[in-house]
Amino acid sequence: MPNVVVVGTQWGDEGKGKVVDFLSPQVDAVVRFQGGNNAGHTLVVDGDTLVLHLLPSGVLRAGCTCVIGNGVVVDPRVLLEELAALRARGREMGPGDVVLDPHAHVIMPWHLALDRLREAALGDRRIGTTCRGIGPCYEDKVARRGIIVADLLDPVRLRDRIASTLPWKNREIVEWFGGDPLSAERIEADFLALGERIAAYVRDATAVLHAVQRRGGSILFEGAQGTFLDVDHGTYPHVTSSNTVAGAACAGSGVGPTAIDEVVGIAKAYTTRVGAGVMPSQISGALGEQLQERGGEFGATTGRPRRCGWFDAPLVRHAARINGLTRLALTKVDVLSGFAEIPVVVAYEGVDSDEFPASLTDVRPVFEVLPGWDEDLTAARSLADLPPTCRRYVARIEELVGVPIELVSVGADRDATIRTGDLFTG
Ligand code: GDP
């Protein structure tokens, strides 16, 4: 069985949660390797919706270990809330089901406070973060002043780490932004208590993942956000603060590159983007709103509306290159039903198709217009069930991106999926 990395090929919200949930029965572990609870993965099973922000999307499959790798930044309260929400649905996740690596960094109250204060102070120039403290937490990780999960289990170390960091943070909060100072004693007490509550889940994730491999099991690495939000490869500075590309799966979980067999890119059949930043294929006016409404394009984490555009092939082709995609999953094709014509960006004017511009601000998209279809697709279970113009649309995308399509998703529900490839079966 292969080890597979699943990543978003656009600006996130491509439907990764659904695809990971769909593939998860055949894996032994699902791993988050970057990001934090700024992700929002929506799973729909038999009409019942579950939104996850931190836990991997394997939670609904019994026997699948859910791993939060060292590359993730963790808000312990959110972890406990998600476990409680699952318990309320009758899914009790014990320490054998959830593993939290001790090297993962912890989102502290000063990260939350500074994320909000900085975004508010930027006004129109705000980055558009989810204000969950993710960026400030990664900053401290790189600056070597972060607090890791292991610190929450060691009272002496935690006190020392808070004492060496908080005075600087309070200076920024109070003197720069005019906010209220945070109390070291309060934070220490709160986070020691949280440490006790999560202690049972804390285990060397690399050991767990290597044991799965030794047994001949398979691992699914679940990316969050999308390729063009990657801090290196994305539309900087409107990016997230971690590497979202497939290469990050190794560093963020402690598994070597030789262990990865397949990389599946998730692409929405059109393009969306939440928050600030350039988007060449954006549709303005009523048509864009129509797509937003039909696709339910409102963020799972913040409820913010997502801007909508047509499928941008040069974008996804670049994602295919930098992630080393071996397969593509095309989602939300059903949302395009009812459009008489569907434009697709096939190139950027004057840009070589094997290259990608450093900035998308001035690119001029070249469109090809494909015929649309009216039929409701949600009951389709094979390509033959799709109207011919829809099949042509899917085939054209496969051709433009240059990666074979593994599955086509035609509805939010787990079952509304057309499997076209042989991943995990052949
Ligand atoms: P993720 O972060 O990539 O997992 O994406 P989100 O969960 O934020 O957003 C995807 C949204 O689309 C969710 O509400 C999903 O339930 C929904 N979704 C996923 N696949 C499909 C699909 O094929 N058709 C439709 N109509 N909705 C889908």
Residues whose N, C-alpha, C, O or C-beta is under 5 A from the ligand:
A	BS01	GDP	G12 D13 E14 G15 K16 G17 K18 G40 H41 T42 A300 T331 K332 V333 D334 S409 V410 G411 A412
